[in-house]
Amino acid sequence: MASLLSVASAAPRHQADRQLSTTQAQRMSCRTAREASTVEKLHRRTGVENRGSVLLDQAPSGALTQSFYEALSVDAHGPTTRTRNDRFAIEAPRLAVASAAQAIELSGCEASQITHVITVTCTGFRAPGVDIDLIEQLGLPATTQRTQIGFMGCHALINAFRVARGLVAAEPAACVLIASVELCSLHYQYGYDAQRIVSGSIFADGSAAAIVAGDDFNGSHHLGGLGEIAATGSCLIPGSRDAMSWLIGDHGFEMTLRPSVPELIEANLAGFLENWLAQENLQLDGIGGWAVHPGGTRILDAVEKALGLATQKLKASRDTLRRHGNMSSATLGFVLEEFNHASVPRPWVMLGFGPGLEIEVALIR
């Protein structure tokens, strides 16, 4: 059994409210008043009120500022990918260590008991990477075994749970630290392009961590935790390859998110989930908590419609989107944290979507 002992999160020190986010987007995307007006309307529709960014600084006056991105009138493309990735190398370890330290503390385990670490990100890379930072800064054993889940997108925390479940099945005495860290604000794309503006209006920075232990782990998991990672599943939606993409460009990573994504999810989700849950002797109405990745309000609406869910069922997802934005793979950790604090009854279903178009799912009993 893969026991989920704890989940924890960490957000940047400073958050931009919707007005500041809109102003920054206009500065980097617009050349006319008409374009600026459209950007403002798009930001109002996102459902996002605040977003954390590692790029924000606080001036002596108290105002939040950033100097990483020049105005469109000065720079037509923004920093190079190298410059953005260098900033990732500085900022990512701080957030990852913060969430991981909290997850270890909440689990009741000691750092010295961690046997494996799984790092998750799609917003920056280097070697030695965040996995080495975690080992060194948290005092994990030098023998800690490492796995990196990279560039899989918003559902990748589910992929990490799958890997952790497999590890503790193979090594029942294992204790696995999962740490996701995403710095989406490093990849803002310049210019007046509707898809890029929509993507830039919802993505944010954050980190989430979890501890997963096997049956023979000599620790505290027998005292409780969040439940068992009982099953995981995947489904590739046919003919959807171009609906969503995440590519490495010369000036950051480039997101494509076509308007058809919600419709594709709505048309394909229920059939897959019903069959998958049936293998676990469950039905849709038997799920206590739906931890759905809040990729945007239209995606959440599509999930509700496809599964016949009451709006209240996705409250934690909508609240996370409103308070933090879309932090890619880290976001589902924030939603699970909400479930834990609210004592949402199990079983829980984690649900995420990413390039493919791929559906990823996990069951927490």
Secondary structure as GFF3:
##gff-version 3
##sequence-region A 1 365
A	DSSP	beta_strand	3	10	.	.	.	ID=ss1
A	DSSP	beta_strand	15	17	.	.	.	ID=ss2
A	DSSP	alpha_helix	18	29	.	.	.	ID=ss3
A	DSSP	alpha_helix	33	44	.	.	.	ID=ss4
A	DSSP	beta_strand	50	52	.	.	.	ID=ss5
A	DSSP	beta_strand	57	58	.	.	.	ID=ss6
A	DSSP	beta_strand	64	65	.	.	.	ID=ss7
A	DSSP	alpha_helix	81	107	.	.	.	ID=ss8
A	DSSP	three_ten_helix	111	113	.	.	.	ID=ss9
A	DSSP	beta_strand	116	121	.	.	.	ID=ss10
A	DSSP	alpha_helix	130	138	.	.	.	ID=ss11
A	DSSP	beta_strand	145	150	.	.	.	ID=ss12
A	DSSP	alpha_helix	156	170	.	.	.	ID=ss13
A	DSSP	beta_strand	175	183	.	.	.	ID=ss14
A	DSSP	three_ten_helix	184	187	.	.	.	ID=ss15
A	DSSP	alpha_helix	194	202	.	.	.	ID=ss16
A	DSSP	beta_strand	205	213	.	.	.	ID=ss17
A	DSSP	three_ten_helix	221	223	.	.	.	ID=ss18
A	DSSP	beta_strand	227	236	.	.	.	ID=ss19
A	DSSP	beta_strand	244	249	.	.	.	ID=ss20
A	DSSP	beta_strand	252	257	.	.	.	ID=ss21
A	DSSP	alpha_helix	261	278	.	.	.	ID=ss22
A	DSSP	three_ten_helix	284	286	.	.	.	ID=ss23
A	DSSP	beta_strand	289	292	.	.	.	ID=ss24
A	DSSP	alpha_helix	297	307	.	.	.	ID=ss25
A	DSSP	three_ten_helix	311	314	.	.	.	ID=ss26
A	DSSP	alpha_helix	315	324	.	.	.	ID=ss27
A	DSSP	three_ten_helix	328	330	.	.	.	ID=ss28
A	DSSP	alpha_helix	331	342	.	.	.	ID=ss29
A	DSSP	beta_strand	348	354	.	.	.	ID=ss30
A	DSSP	beta_strand	358	364	.	.	.	ID=ss31
###
